[in-house]
């Protein structure tokens, strides 16, 4: 099983462009309300923002993009809105998979998919099969996902696979069972819409991620907005527990640190 190591155990290489960007796409409903439109109009407009964000990631050379589309808590929303969101998800899969494949983007969907309609589950599986060999960008959609669910399901799977290790597990034992074991931890986390919380998203994986919050509502999040977030990321000093002095290029550290921009 392929798995990336946690940054709490290893120091990852750094650069000015994040390798992995994770986004909570917030503000669709408020965007619609400001325009006296139904909330669903904001979700529909948000799909266009996803398309532009994928295109910008390709242009910047970002390798992994993870989008929080539907949390395990979103089932609490009005039943009509949830139903429309599921229909929009299905429509987007039908319309976008071929375009993703054309641009060599691999699609992955993580979360507890068992609650979704069988037709939606099949569309997800087909999209993953169609794009499975692509390597230019991995687009992950987190759907019916929660960070606590992820850690719990990983622990349960580990316990079933290796009961003899109970009481002696380490971080590296759990990581292969996490939903996104195939991806490095996010370098940059973005939340649109003005809220400043992570809302049960990638709780394990965000341990050393740089956070960026913007008041921009998701339907208005465009190429310039993403590039502004990446520019903010590039200005930061990522120490991973070390001191600033240790980051000074010298000896074996020169290659690792050459792209780090210091404040």
ABEGO torsion letter per residue (X at the ends): XBBBBBAAABBBBBBABBABBBBBBBGAAAAAAAAGBBAAAAAAAAAAAAAAAAAAAAAAGBABBBBBABBAAAAABBAAAAAAAAAAAAAAAAAAAAAAAAAGBBBBBBEBAAABBAAAAAAAAAAAAAAAABAABBBBBBBGBBAAAAAAAAAAAAAAABAAABGABBAAAAAAABAAAABBBBABBBBBGGBBBAGGBGAAAAAABBBBBBABBAAABBAAAAAAAAAAAAABBBAGGBBAAAABBBEAAAAAAAABBBX
